[in-house]
């Protein structure tokens, strides 16, 4: 007896998720198109130039990390290649981890930690 209600809830959730994804894609398409008109197709970090099919590798980074803050002058955006964009967000995560560790007194390894860093020293002592 609860199956129709469950099915109805699932359909409603699926509809809401699909609607939210559609709205997000529309919003992203809007600011990406604006940014591509405002800025040259060059990564703001590594200065790599993009054209043709490679343009899809150029992303819009929100400087304040608020994807709803899309001023028409593009002052909150910078174009980054997918690699630099990933690095930018990884850097933010690492900084947040460092701040958390400093405030809690726990010393966690950084994301840049290399488990093999001591191998060279061990090899020299042989």
N, CA and C atoms as a LAMMPS dump frame, in Angstrom:
ITEM: TIMESTEP
0
ITEM: NUMBER OF ATOMS
378
ITEM: BOX BOUNDS ff ff ff
-5.0000000000000000e+02 5.0000000000000000e+02
-5.0000000000000000e+02 5.0000000000000000e+02
-5.0000000000000000e+02 5.0000000000000000e+02
ITEM: ATOMS id mol type element x y z
1 1 1 N 0.806 -1.197 0
2 1 2 C 0 0 0
3 1 3 C 0.854 1.268 0
4 2 1 N 2.045 1.194 0.581
5 2 2 C 2.886 2.382 0.639
6 2 3 C 3.666 2.592 -0.651
7 3 1 N 3.648 1.631 -1.555
8 3 2 C 4.399 1.737 -2.806
9 3 3 C 3.948 2.917 -3.664
10 4 1 N 2.631 3.147 -3.843
11 4 2 C 2.239 4.312 -4.655
12 4 3 C 2.72 5.627 -4.042
13 5 1 N 2.676 5.739 -2.723
14 5 2 C 3.137 6.959 -2.078
15 5 3 C 4.648 7.119 -2.258
16 6 1 N 5.367 6.028 -2.1
17 6 2 C 6.811 6.035 -2.303
18 6 3 C 7.152 6.414 -3.731
19 7 1 N 6.426 5.85 -4.669
20 7 2 C 6.644 6.137 -6.081
21 7 3 C 6.363 7.603 -6.38
22 8 1 N 5.32 8.132 -5.764
23 8 2 C 4.97 9.541 -5.95
24 8 3 C 6.063 10.446 -5.391
25 9 1 N 6.575 10.103 -4.201
26 9 2 C 7.654 10.892 -3.603
27 9 3 C 8.906 10.854 -4.462
28 10 1 N 9.23 9.684 -4.985
29 10 2 C 10.411 9.538 -5.835
30 10 3 C 10.259 10.361 -7.103
31 11 1 N 9.087 10.301 -7.71
32 11 2 C 8.845 11.086 -8.925
33 11 3 C 8.95 12.575 -8.634
34 12 1 N 8.418 13.008 -7.506
35 12 2 C 8.469 14.415 -7.129
36 12 3 C 9.922 14.85 -6.893
37 13 1 N 10.691 14.011 -6.199
38 13 2 C 12.095 14.326 -5.962
39 13 3 C 12.866 14.39 -7.27
40 14 1 N 12.619 13.431 -8.152
41 14 2 C 13.299 13.415 -9.448
42 14 3 C 12.966 14.671 -10.25
43 15 1 N 11.712 15.087 -10.195
44 15 2 C 11.295 16.289 -10.909
45 15 3 C 11.989 17.525 -10.351
46 16 1 N 12.058 17.614 -9.018
47 16 2 C 12.711 18.759 -8.386
48 16 3 C 14.208 18.799 -8.706
49 17 1 N 14.856 17.644 -8.666
50 17 2 C 16.285 17.594 -8.975
51 17 3 C 16.522 17.996 -10.425
52 18 1 N 15.694 17.487 -11.328
53 18 2 C 15.836 17.83 -12.744
54 18 3 C 15.628 19.322 -12.962
55 19 1 N 14.658 19.896 -12.277
56 19 2 C 14.387 21.332 -12.401
57 19 3 C 15.556 22.161 -11.865
58 20 1 N 16.107 21.75 -10.732
59 20 2 C 17.249 22.478 -10.158
60 20 3 C 18.466 22.386 -11.071
61 21 1 N 18.707 21.229 -11.648
62 21 2 C 19.84 21.076 -12.564
63 21 3 C 19.659 21.938 -13.809
64 22 1 N 18.435 21.988 -14.316
65 22 2 C 18.158 22.801 -15.497
66 22 3 C 18.398 24.275 -15.201
67 23 1 N 17.916 24.736 -14.051
68 23 2 C 18.13 26.133 -13.662
69 23 3 C 19.613 26.443 -13.489
70 24 1 N 20.35 25.51 -12.9
71 24 2 C 21.786 25.714 -12.717
72 24 3 C 22.492 25.794 -14.065
73 25 1 N 22.13 24.926 -14.998
74 25 2 C 22.75 24.944 -16.321
75 25 3 C 22.434 26.237 -17.058
76 26 1 N 21.199 26.722 -16.931
77 26 2 C 20.826 27.984 -17.573
78 26 3 C 21.628 29.147 -16.988
79 27 1 N 21.76 29.15 -15.664
80 27 2 C 22.515 30.219 -15
81 27 3 C 23.979 30.173 -15.429
82 28 1 N 24.555 28.959 -15.449
83 28 2 C 25.951 28.812 -15.843
84 28 3 C 26.156 29.207 -17.294
85 29 1 N 25.251 28.804 -18.15
86 29 2 C 25.383 29.146 -19.573
87 29 3 C 25.342 30.655 -19.745
88 30 1 N 24.52 31.304 -18.971
89 30 2 C 24.412 32.749 -19.07
90 30 3 C 25.689 33.462 -18.694
91 31 1 N 26.253 33.14 -17.548
92 31 2 C 27.464 33.858 -17.146
93 31 3 C 28.685 33.393 -17.917
94 32 1 N 28.698 32.151 -18.361
95 32 2 C 29.839 31.699 -19.161
96 32 3 C 29.863 32.438 -20.497
97 33 1 N 28.712 32.547 -21.119
98 33 2 C 28.636 33.268 -22.388
99 33 3 C 29.049 34.722 -22.208
100 34 1 N 28.593 35.344 -21.123
101 34 2 C 28.978 36.731 -20.85
102 34 3 C 30.487 36.847 -20.659
103 35 1 N 31.053 35.943 -19.866
104 35 2 C 32.483 35.986 -19.59
105 35 3 C 33.291 35.779 -20.87
106 36 1 N 32.835 34.896 -21.738
107 36 2 C 33.554 34.637 -22.983
108 36 3 C 33.524 35.86 -23.903
109 37 1 N 32.493 36.695 -23.78
110 37 2 C 32.426 37.924 -24.571
111 37 3 C 33.305 39.02 -23.963
112 38 1 N 33.407 39.031 -22.624
113 38 2 C 34.153 40.083 -21.944
114 38 3 C 35.664 39.877 -21.948
115 39 1 N 36.093 38.634 -21.838
116 39 2 C 37.512 38.342 -21.654
117 39 3 C 38.082 37.587 -22.851
118 40 1 N 39.363 37.764 -23.107
119 40 2 C 39.994 36.974 -24.183
120 40 3 C 40.062 35.503 -23.761
121 41 1 N 40.068 34.586 -24.716
122 41 2 C 40.078 33.148 -24.385
123 41 3 C 41.45 32.667 -23.918
124 42 1 N 41.868 33.18 -22.779
125 42 2 C 43.183 32.892 -22.215
126 42 3 C 42.994 32.569 -20.736
127 43 1 N 43.683 31.528 -20.25
128 43 2 C 43.62 31.182 -18.828
129 43 3 C 44.285 32.294 -18.02
130 44 1 N 43.607 32.744 -16.992
131 44 2 C 44.116 33.816 -16.148
132 44 3 C 45.294 33.422 -15.286
133 45 1 N 45.623 32.132 -15.2
134 45 2 C 46.749 31.685 -14.391
135 45 3 C 47.935 31.26 -15.243
136 46 1 N 47.713 30.306 -16.139
137 46 2 C 48.849 29.769 -16.905
138 46 3 C 49.025 30.464 -18.255
139 47 1 N 48.116 31.366 -18.606
140 47 2 C 48.174 32.168 -19.832
141 47 3 C 48.059 31.334 -21.113
142 48 1 N 47.564 30.112 -20.994
143 48 2 C 47.353 29.273 -22.175
144 48 3 C 46.179 29.828 -22.971
145 49 1 N 46.317 29.869 -24.279
146 49 2 C 45.264 30.382 -25.151
147 49 3 C 44.387 29.231 -25.636
148 50 1 N 43.11 29.516 -25.826
149 50 2 C 42.153 28.504 -26.244
150 50 3 C 41.386 28.97 -27.467
151 51 1 N 41.083 28.008 -28.355
152 51 2 C 40.256 28.305 -29.52
153 51 3 C 39.602 27.017 -29.994
154 52 1 N 38.577 27.156 -30.794
155 52 2 C 37.891 26.003 -31.364
156 52 3 C 37.319 25.079 -30.301
157 53 1 N 37.508 23.771 -30.498
158 53 2 C 36.971 22.78 -29.562
159 53 3 C 37.591 22.896 -28.181
160 54 1 N 38.789 23.416 -28.102
161 54 2 C 39.492 23.547 -26.818
162 54 3 C 38.847 24.6 -25.909
163 55 1 N 37.976 25.454 -26.455
164 55 2 C 37.318 26.474 -25.634
165 55 3 C 36.534 25.859 -24.48
166 56 1 N 36.079 24.628 -24.656
167 56 2 C 35.303 23.997 -23.582
168 56 3 C 36.162 23.721 -22.349
169 57 1 N 37.492 23.738 -22.506
170 57 2 C 38.396 23.539 -21.371
171 57 3 C 38.598 24.817 -20.561
172 58 1 N 38.039 25.908 -21.028
173 58 2 C 38.139 27.193 -20.34
174 58 3 C 36.89 27.369 -19.485
175 59 1 N 37.082 27.569 -18.188
176 59 2 C 35.95 27.673 -17.271
177 59 3 C 35.898 29.054 -16.63
178 60 1 N 34.753 29.371 -16.06
179 60 2 C 34.587 30.635 -15.346
180 60 3 C 34.746 30.365 -13.856
181 61 1 N 35.726 31.015 -13.255
182 61 2 C 35.952 30.899 -11.816
183 61 3 C 35.354 32.118 -11.131
184 62 1 N 34.557 31.89 -10.097
185 62 2 C 34.008 32.977 -9.3
186 62 3 C 35.008 33.317 -8.207
187 63 1 N 35.523 34.516 -8.235
188 63 2 C 36.575 34.918 -7.295
189 63 3 C 36.125 34.812 -5.844
190 64 1 N 34.842 35.118 -5.587
191 64 2 C 34.345 35.042 -4.207
192 64 3 C 33.667 33.702 -3.918
193 65 1 N 33.726 32.779 -4.877
194 65 2 C 33.159 31.427 -4.762
195 65 3 C 31.64 31.416 -4.641
196 66 1 N 30.988 32.51 -4.948
197 66 2 C 29.53 32.584 -4.914
198 66 3 C 29.022 32.539 -6.351
199 67 1 N 28.47 31.415 -6.744
200 67 2 C 28.026 31.237 -8.125
201 67 3 C 26.778 32.042 -8.458
202 68 1 N 26.167 32.643 -7.46
203 68 2 C 25.018 33.513 -7.717
204 68 3 C 25.437 34.97 -7.87
205 69 1 N 26.692 35.294 -7.587
206 69 2 C 27.199 36.66 -7.718
207 69 3 C 27.789 36.808 -9.125
208 70 1 N 26.961 37.248 -10.049
209 70 2 C 27.348 37.362 -11.446
210 70 3 C 27.108 38.777 -11.971
211 71 1 N 27.95 39.735 -11.561
212 71 2 C 27.76 41.113 -12.026
213 71 3 C 27.98 41.2 -13.542
214 72 1 N 27.222 42.037 -14.219
215 72 2 C 27.331 42.123 -15.68
216 72 3 C 28.697 42.585 -16.182
217 73 1 N 29.47 43.257 -15.317
218 73 2 C 30.8 43.706 -15.758
219 73 3 C 31.858 42.609 -15.607
220 74 1 N 31.482 41.459 -15.036
221 74 2 C 32.402 40.344 -14.904
222 74 3 C 33.444 40.505 -13.82
223 75 1 N 33.236 41.423 -12.901
224 75 2 C 34.252 41.704 -11.882
225 75 3 C 34.452 40.559 -10.895
226 76 1 N 33.538 39.604 -10.842
227 76 2 C 33.693 38.462 -9.944
228 76 3 C 34.179 37.213 -10.683
229 77 1 N 34.522 37.346 -11.941
230 77 2 C 34.904 36.192 -12.746
231 77 3 C 36.349 36.283 -13.209
232 78 1 N 36.903 35.115 -13.458
233 78 2 C 38.136 35.028 -14.226
234 78 3 C 38.07 33.716 -14.994
235 79 1 N 38.594 33.737 -16.196
236 79 2 C 38.625 32.53 -17.003
237 79 3 C 39.854 31.715 -16.618
238 80 1 N 39.629 30.458 -16.286
239 80 2 C 40.709 29.543 -15.932
240 80 3 C 40.543 28.25 -16.715
241 81 1 N 41.659 27.652 -17.114
242 81 2 C 41.568 26.341 -17.748
243 81 3 C 41.142 25.339 -16.674
244 82 1 N 40.69 24.188 -17.093
245 82 2 C 40.167 23.215 -16.123
246 82 3 C 41.228 22.811 -15.102
247 83 1 N 42.487 22.785 -15.51
248 83 2 C 43.555 22.384 -14.594
249 83 3 C 43.811 23.454 -13.543
250 84 1 N 43.914 24.703 -13.97
251 84 2 C 44.13 25.8 -13.024
252 84 3 C 42.916 25.991 -12.118
253 85 1 N 41.717 25.759 -12.65
254 85 2 C 40.502 25.887 -11.853
255 85 3 C 40.496 24.823 -10.755
256 86 1 N 40.837 23.592 -11.104
257 86 2 C 40.923 22.536 -10.092
258 86 3 C 41.977 22.879 -9.046
259 87 1 N 43.117 23.385 -9.493
260 87 2 C 44.177 23.753 -8.557
261 87 3 C 43.706 24.86 -7.617
262 88 1 N 42.985 25.822 -8.14
263 88 2 C 42.485 26.929 -7.32
264 88 3 C 41.592 26.408 -6.197
265 89 1 N 40.701 25.493 -6.511
266 89 2 C 39.803 24.968 -5.484
267 89 3 C 40.53 24.024 -4.534
268 90 1 N 41.493 23.285 -5.012
269 90 2 C 42.301 22.423 -4.139
270 90 3 C 43.094 23.28 -3.166
271 91 1 N 43.612 24.384 -3.645
272 91 2 C 44.364 25.305 -2.783
273 91 3 C 43.47 25.836 -1.674
274 92 1 N 42.23 26.188 -2.009
275 92 2 C 41.298 26.676 -0.999
276 92 3 C 41.018 25.616 0.059
277 93 1 N 40.864 24.364 -0.374
278 93 2 C 40.619 23.272 0.564
279 93 3 C 41.814 23.098 1.481
280 94 1 N 43.011 23.175 0.902
281 94 2 C 44.221 23 1.702
282 94 3 C 44.374 24.133 2.713
283 95 1 N 44.071 25.36 2.307
284 95 2 C 44.156 26.493 3.24
285 95 3 C 43.151 26.328 4.374
286 96 1 N 41.948 25.87 4.041
287 96 2 C 40.928 25.663 5.073
288 96 3 C 41.378 24.577 6.051
289 97 1 N 41.982 23.52 5.536
290 97 2 C 42.493 22.455 6.403
291 97 3 C 43.579 22.999 7.32
292 98 1 N 44.454 23.834 6.784
293 98 2 C 45.534 24.405 7.591
294 98 3 C 44.971 25.29 8.695
295 99 1 N 43.952 26.079 8.361
296 99 2 C 43.339 26.955 9.356
297 99 3 C 42.639 26.131 10.431
298 100 1 N 41.94 25.066 10.026
299 100 2 C 41.273 24.194 10.993
300 100 3 C 42.287 23.542 11.918
301 101 1 N 43.381 23.064 11.345
302 101 2 C 44.411 22.404 12.143
303 101 3 C 45.042 23.384 13.123
304 102 1 N 45.283 24.617 12.668
305 102 2 C 45.9 25.622 13.535
306 102 3 C 44.966 25.984 14.695
307 103 1 N 43.676 26.097 14.408
308 103 2 C 42.734 26.49 15.456
309 103 3 C 42.448 25.343 16.416
310 104 1 N 42.543 24.087 15.938
311 104 2 C 42.253 22.954 16.818
312 104 3 C 43.505 22.386 17.467
313 105 1 N 44.668 22.824 17.014
314 105 2 C 45.91 22.32 17.578
315 105 3 C 46.323 20.971 17.02
316 106 1 N 45.581 20.467 16.041
317 106 2 C 45.896 19.176 15.43
318 106 3 C 46.775 19.427 14.221
319 107 1 N 47.853 18.697 14.083
320 107 2 C 48.761 18.864 12.966
321 107 3 C 48.504 17.765 11.932
322 108 1 N 47.732 18.083 10.913
323 108 2 C 47.425 17.128 9.853
324 108 3 C 48.402 17.318 8.712
325 109 1 N 48.69 16.257 7.97
326 109 2 C 49.552 16.434 6.796
327 109 3 C 48.826 17.262 5.743
328 110 1 N 49.566 18.064 5.004
329 110 2 C 48.963 18.883 3.966
330 110 3 C 48.604 18.018 2.772
331 111 1 N 47.836 18.558 1.853
332 111 2 C 47.488 17.821 0.648
333 111 3 C 48.709 17.623 -0.233
334 112 1 N 49.751 18.408 -0.008
335 112 2 C 50.971 18.28 -0.784
336 112 3 C 51.956 17.298 -0.16
337 113 1 N 51.547 16.603 0.881
338 113 2 C 52.411 15.648 1.568
339 113 3 C 52.828 14.526 0.625
340 114 1 N 54.1 14.205 0.645
341 114 2 C 54.609 13.105 -0.164
342 114 3 C 55.069 11.982 0.748
343 115 1 N 54.444 10.824 0.679
344 115 2 C 54.839 9.733 1.556
345 115 3 C 56.232 9.19 1.23
346 116 1 N 56.771 9.542 0.07
347 116 2 C 58.073 9.04 -0.346
348 116 3 C 59.181 10.09 -0.202
349 117 1 N 58.921 11.173 0.458
350 117 2 C 59.893 12.255 0.571
351 117 3 C 61.167 11.816 1.279
352 118 1 N 61.077 10.898 2.213
353 118 2 C 62.247 10.476 2.984
354 118 3 C 63.055 9.386 2.287
355 119 1 N 62.609 8.888 1.152
356 119 2 C 63.322 7.816 0.464
357 119 3 C 64.734 8.221 0.064
358 120 1 N 64.9 9.415 -0.413
359 120 2 C 66.221 9.878 -0.84
360 120 3 C 67.184 9.871 0.342
361 121 1 N 66.727 10.335 1.496
362 121 2 C 67.569 10.367 2.695
363 121 3 C 67.929 8.946 3.132
364 122 1 N 66.969 8.033 3.071
365 122 2 C 67.233 6.636 3.449
366 122 3 C 68.224 5.975 2.507
367 123 1 N 68.097 6.303 1.219
368 123 2 C 68.98 5.706 0.225
369 123 3 C 70.414 6.213 0.433
370 124 1 N 70.571 7.471 0.808
371 124 2 C 71.896 8.039 1.029
372 124 3 C 72.582 7.404 2.233
373 125 1 N 71.809 6.987 3.227
374 125 2 C 72.401 6.424 4.434
375 125 3 C 72.852 4.972 4.253
376 126 1 N 72.541 4.357 3.124
377 126 2 C 72.936 2.967 2.868
378 126 3 C 74.398 2.833 2.596
